[in-house]
Amino acid sequence: MNPSASGWIKKLLKQVSETMYSQTETSEFYNKLKHAGFIYGSNIKVVLDIVKTIDFTEEERCKINLLLTYYYIYKKKQPNEGFIDNLIRYYKSISDQKQSFFEELFGDKKPDSLLEKMIHKRIHIDDNFISKSFNYFLINALLFVDVLGYQRFLKDENNIRNYVNNLESALETIVFSVIDAKSKKTEYDHNLIKLFEDSIRHKSSELPSYKDAITFINEPLEKLYVIDLVCMASWTDMVIDKEEREFLNRLKTDLALNNDNIKQSVDDINAFYNEHKENVAFLKSKNLAQSFYDNSSKVVSKLIKRNSKRLTRELLESKEAMALLAQSTQRNLTDEEQKKIQSQLLDIFKSIPSLAIFMLPGGMLLLPLFVKFIPKILPSAFDDNRIEDD
């Protein structure tokens, strides 16, 4: 079974049909998924060792783990519709943004071939210009949001787009809260906080308060996942300090969890990162917040440079966007102006396939960096729009 060749999904499903893995208890399956690195965005093996991983790349392991997780969720519910058709329908309905991300694939008439292409596109970001460390942490660590969306889809298809959007917003609020709770913040912690704050201002709707975000986290898997995300955010300096532990205890109470849940999450992330830091590029950094911010900046710069001609052409057709971007070099834009920029930039991104990363979970975090860098990297496009000092 080769996850990089056509036909791998049917072959994998045939292999797993001969196992009992779908009968694994849900919390145990989640923990096995975490130990495989899927929850942390660094897939070091296949969940439950269902498939031996001797020659697989990290991207191939991620593909397998994502499909096995979807299939596990599907088997628990056992809907009448076939798995492949059902999962394709979920991807088509999840949101307008993701639909535009996949729309070029929808001409494929063979369901298994279409799903293979969708999963490949969902996790694959061109490694020529995006560092793997960034890819794994920001994009693949948030793949479980898609899984939670599929779990809800199998229970209730109504308003599934709103569910996924609300879940992402709730997770952002909670993760932002734990970063902000650090008593000793490095320069890079402050940069991350500013990045969160700016990305929030770019959203078309306000993020929920912490109190409201908590009310949205109800399912057992949602609760386990949010605790692990908080541990990942806390671990950016490789230490979970007193304030962060207090935040975890507050979260434990608010989510009606017990001490064992928190202890296991903390122990798991310590064990995983310490055991695999030599094998996972992102973990070799002395400061994960620094690595995250630096990699994010490099990603955005390379995206702009690679698409410079197309971006310049598209931007020149939007006088308002050009004016606001030029003004952003002189002053802070208002919330209303930020939202205008977001709307117009997302329309541009939809027309440029390699900028679809901004439409993935976590991609909106990059938008403030895009606004910051584009006038610097494409100065010629802004010569007629620069605001001169009086």
N, C-alpha and C positions, 0 to 999 in steps of 0.2 A: 504494500500500500504506500503510494507516493503522493503526499498532499500537494505537491507542485505539478502533478500531472492530471489530465482529464480522467474522470471516473472514480476519483478517490472517495467521494462521499458515499456512493453506493457500496463500495468495497468495505469502508469502515463500518457502515451500518450493518452489513452482513456479519462482520467480525463480532460486533458488540451484541448482536442478536443471540449469539451463542454464549453470552455471559450473563451473570445475575446482577450486574452493576446497578441497574435501575431500581433494584430492591434495597439498595443502601439507604439507611435513614438519612433524612435531609440534612441535619446539622453535621453528621459525619461526612457526607459527601462534600459539603461546603468546606469543612476543615481539610479534607484531602485535596480539594481544589486549591486551597490556600498553600498547602505544603508543596504543591506542584508549581507554585509561583504565579498562577493565573490571576489571583486577586491582587497581587503585588505588581502585576504588569511585567514580570520577568519569568517566563515559562521555562523552568529547568528540566521538567519531565512531563509525561502524560499522566493525567489524573488516574489514580488507582492502578497505575502501571498496566492499563488495559492493552496498550500497544508499546512494545519496546522502542526506546528512543535512541538507539545507537547512532544512527546516521542523520537524524532529523535536525534541521536548523531551528533556531528559536522561533522564527516566524511559522514554520510548519507545526511545531509543538503548540503554538498559540491557536492555529487553525483547528487542530484536532481537539484541544481542550474546549474551545468555544463551541464546536459542533456537539461534542459529547455532553456539554452542559445543557445546551438547548434540548438535546434528545432526552436527557434525564428528566428535565422539567416536563417535556411532552409526555413521556411514559407515565409520569405520576398522574397526569390528568386524563390521558387516553381519549382524546377527542375523536369524533368520527372521521374527520378529514385526515388524509395522509400527512405524515410529518413534513416532507419536503414542500408540498403545496401550502401547508399551514404556515410554515416558517417564512416562505416567500411572501405570503399575504401579510404577515406581521411586518416584515421589512418595508413593504409598500405602503402600509398604513401608519407607520410610526411617526412620520412628520413630513411636512412639505420640504424641509431642508434636506433630510436624508433621502427623500424621494428624488430630489434633483441630483443628489450625489450618485444615486444608482440608476437614474433614468436611461442612460445610454446603454445599459445592459438589458433592458426589458424587451428588446427585440428577439432575444434568444427564446425559442419555443420549447426547448427541452428543459423541464423543471430542475433536474439534478445538475445540468450544466449551468443553468442560470444561478442556482444557489451557490455552486462552486465559485463562480465569478463574483457574486455579491460578497461572500465571506472573504475572498482574497482582497477585494477592494476595500472591505471594511477594516481590515487590520494592516494592510500593506501601505506604507508611506515610502516613497522613493528614497532608498538609503544613500543615493548619491548626494543628496543635499539636505537630508535630515538625519541627525545623529541617532543611533539606535537608543542611546540612553534617554533621549527626549521622547522618542517614539514609545518606548515601553512604559515609561512612567506616566506621561500625560494622557496618551491615547489608550494603550492597552490596559492600564490599571482601571480605566473607566468602562471597559467592555461589559463589566458585570451590570452596569446600568441597563444595557440592552437586554441582558438576561432577565433582570427583574421586570422589565417592560413586557417581555414575552410571557413570564409567569402570570402577570395581570391580564394580558391579552387572552390567555387560555381560559381565564375565569370570566372575564367581561371585556368584550371588544369595544364597548362604548367609551368614548373620550380617552382612548389609549394615548393619543398624542399629548393631551393635557397631563395625563399621569406621568409620562416620561419627562416632560418639561418641568412639572412640579417637583418630581423626585430630584432632578439635576439641581434645581434651585435650592431645595432643602439641603442637599449635600454640600453645595457651595457655602451656604450660610454657616453650617456646622463646622466645616473645615476652616473657613475664614476665622471663625470664633476661636478655634484652638490655636491658630497661628498668632492671633492678636493677644492671646492669653499669656504668651511667653513673657517672663519678667525681664530676661536679658535678651534683647533682640540685637542680632548682628545687622550690619548694613544690608545684607542680603535678605534677612527676614523683613526688614522695612521695605525693601524693593518688592518682595513678594506680596506684602500687605497692600502696597500701592497698586500693584498689578491687579490684585483682586478688586480693590476699590474702583479702579478705572474700568475694569471689565463689567462690574456691576452697573456703572453709570452708562455703559453702552447698551445694556439690555433694554428691550422695549417695555418691560414691566419691572417693578421693584422686586428685589429679593425679599423673601419672607423674613420676619423676625426670628430669632432663635426659638422663641416659644411656639410660633406657628410652624416652624420647620419640624420641630419635634412631634407635633400632632400628626404630621404626614408620614412618619416612620412607624408603621404598625406591624408589618409582616415579619416573622422570625428572621428570614434571610436579609431583609432590609436592615434590621437591627444589628445583626452580626457584621454586615458589610460596613455600616456607618462607623462602628467601633474600630474596625480595621483601618478605614480611611483616616480616622482621627489619629490612630497610632502611627500611620505613615506620615501624616503632617507633623506630628510631634517629634518624629525621629529624624527630621531634617538635619539636626546638629548631632545626631547619633546618641542623644541622651534624652530620656523622657523625664523632665524635671518636676519639681514639686507642684508648680502651677498647672502643668499639663496633666499630672496625676489627679489633681483636684478637679480639673475639667472632666476627666474620664469618669471620676466618681459621680459627678453631677449628671453626666450622661447616663450612667448606670441607673441612677434613681429615676431620671426622667423617662427612660425607656423600659423601666420595670425589669431590668436585668439583675443578675447577681454577681457577687465578687469573683466567682469562678470564670464568668464570661470575660471580665476585664483582665484578670490574671492570665488567662489563656491567650488573649489577643496580644498582650504585652510580651509574654514569653515567646509566642510564635514569631513576632516580628524581629525580636532580638536574635532568636535562633536562626531564622532564615537569612537575615542580613549578615550575621557573623559567619555562618557556614558558607555562604555563597558570594561573599564580597569580592573574591578573586575571579569569579566566573561571570559576574554581572558588572559591566563597565560602569554603570551609574553609581554603584556602591563603592567604587574605588576612591571617589572624591572625599576629601576630608570634611566638606560641608555640602550636604545635599541641596540645601537652599541655594547656595552659590552655583552649584552645577546646574540646577534647574533653571535659574534665571539666565545664566550665561548661555546655556543651550537654547533656551527660548529666543534670546536675542539673535543668536546665530541663525536659527531656523528662519525667523522672519526676514532677516537681511538677505539670506540666500533666496528665499521665495520671491522677494521684490526684484532682486537682480536677475533671476532666471526669467521672470515674466515682465521685464522692464518695458519692452516695446508695446506689448498688449496692454499693460496697465496704463502706460502713458496715453495710448489711444483712447481707452475707455474713460479715463479720468478727464481728458480734455472735452469729452462730450457732456460732462456733468459740471457745469459752472459753479453750482452751489457747493458741491463736494470739494472742488478745487479751492474755492474761497475759504471754506471752513478749515481745510487742511493747512492752508497757508497761515490762517489766523492762529491755528494751534501752535505754531512756532513762536508766537508772540505773547500768547496769553492762554489761560485755562478756558476751555470751552464750557458753556453752560450745559446742564443736564439735557435740555431740549436739543441743543446743538449736537451733543454726543449721540443722541438717539437718531438724529437725522443722518449723521455720518454712518452709523451702524447700518441703517436701512439701505443707504445708497451703496456702501461697500459690499454688503451681502449680495446685492443684485449683481455687482461686478464679479464677485467671486463665483457666482453660479455660472457665469459665462466663460470662466477660465478653469478647466478641470483640475489643474495642479494646485489651485487654491481652495479646493474643497475641504482641506483640513480644518478650515475655520468653522465648518458646519458639523464637525464631529463633537462628541462630548468632550468638554475641556478646551475645544478650539477657540471659544470666545475669549479665553484668557489671553490669547495672543493679539486680539484686536487693538488694545491700547499700544502695544509695541509697534504694530503696523502703522498706526496713525503717527507715532513718534518718529519712525524711521523713514517713511516714504518721502517726505520733503527733503531729507538729507541725502538719500540714495538716488533720487530722481530730481535733482535740482533744476534741470533744464525744463521740466514740465511746469515748474512753479515760477519761472523767471518773470512772467507777466502777472503773477498773482501774489508776489511777495509784498508784504506790508512794510513799507519803508518807515524807519524811525523818523519822528518829527525833528 
